[in-house]
Amino acid sequence: MKQLRRALQAGILLLIIAAAPSPLFADSYTLDDLCRIALASSEKLKLAEQNITLAEIGTEKARSYLYPRLTATGGVTQYSERKYTNAGGILQPENAAAWGVRMDETLSLSGRELTALEISRQSVLKNRYDVEALRDDYLLGYVAAAYYDVLLAGRNLEIADANLERLSRYRDAAEKRLRIGEVTKTALLRAESELSGARSDRLQANNALALAIAVLASQVGIQTPFTLKPALPEKVEVPDLDDLKKQALSRRAEIKSLKMQKKMAIGQTRFAEGAFLPSLTLTGAYAGADQNPATSSLNRDSFYGGIALNFPLFDGGLRKADVSEAKVRERKTDLQIEDMKKEINIELKAAHLELTTQQGILRFLEDQLLYARENYHAVSRQFEVGLADSLDVMDANTLLVSAERKAAAAAFRLQLASLRLKKAAGLPWVTVATSASQRPGIATPGQ
């Protein structure tokens, strides 16, 4: 009976696990994984990609003007009565029918249709560059920034846990020393006060981590619990700024988009100037007719073709205005390119300075952290033998916690600054991958 009962309990437990509405194991993501998910789920990126689709449709429309137009017509007319002439000829039949097929092809002698097709193709490329620029801005400004915010929040939670553990040990030590009369009660009260503050800091750190994870999940579009795989720390080197500027002016999607817009503006000028040349229209048609009663002069079938040269003489200055407008747009594009080059140079300079600054800050903060950790251990040992009081221990602990938080923040800011510099230079800063190496990560609260 006991074995049967255990078997039933095991079966029920398996059924409960199988029917659990929430996952028992959280997925783990790297920054590459998060970017891949964001690319597939972001409404902002999907909205921008629709512009590419519209541009491709525009190319199809421009190509359609190169093909001839084929139309078919047909109709039947029923008259109220027959009418005859005085000589007995048919003036109005009882009914009549007509049908036909007509083909027309109109081409400008300037090749405007080919120019429009080329402009539409360039529009597709321009929109692709625009989407590429938007994608980089979105992934870096939202996904990568939120990713490092979660890592920093997780590190702050670890620091808060370590601080809580140190203060708990200190409180216990102060309580023991109070019992043997080595310290006064104020030392224990100070320890209890600091411990309560550490519990409060730990709660705030935990809530901050939960909020950072919620923000990241919202930006990426993840609905299930997850953990993060921190990127392995890399040695960040500051590249030469002049080399970065050269690469940025040839790699940045914004520059490529404006250069393509420049080509489009030149094509639009050529398209507008082509309106001053005549257009050629070729026509071929078949027409059929029948009536009841039929006349002797009824032409039942006819084939014909025609050619026409159309030359607009006066349009109130519309064509001249179109050309002037196109040339203004061309000059505007030149100014936009120069302005974008200046913005990119400023962005590169700022990112370069930020990386240099964060690198120096991290080096000094790591030294401060080392000194603060050694100072805390030394003061703790002195307190144990009665050579330091509680205020010395609290000051050393506060200095250590502050140094840990500053060093952690500087480390993540350095990694993010490195990504921003690569992005500003137009270099690949993230590899969108479907898998990554397994490394311990930060779990969401409640896991």
VENQUIDA-V862528 format. One record per helix or strand of 3 or more residues. SS is the DSSP state (helix for helix, strand for strand). FROM is the first residue (numbers start at 0). TO is the last residue. Records with the same first field share a line. If there is no record, write none. Layout:
# VENQUIDA-V862528
SS = FROM-TO ; FROM-TO
This chain:
# VENQUIDA-V862528
helix = 1-17 ; 30-40 ; 42-63 ; 111-178 ; 184-219 ; 240-250 ; 252-275 ; 317-383 ; 389-423
strand = 26-28 ; 68-77 ; 89-91 ; 94-107 ; 225-228 ; 278-291 ; 300-309 ; 440-442
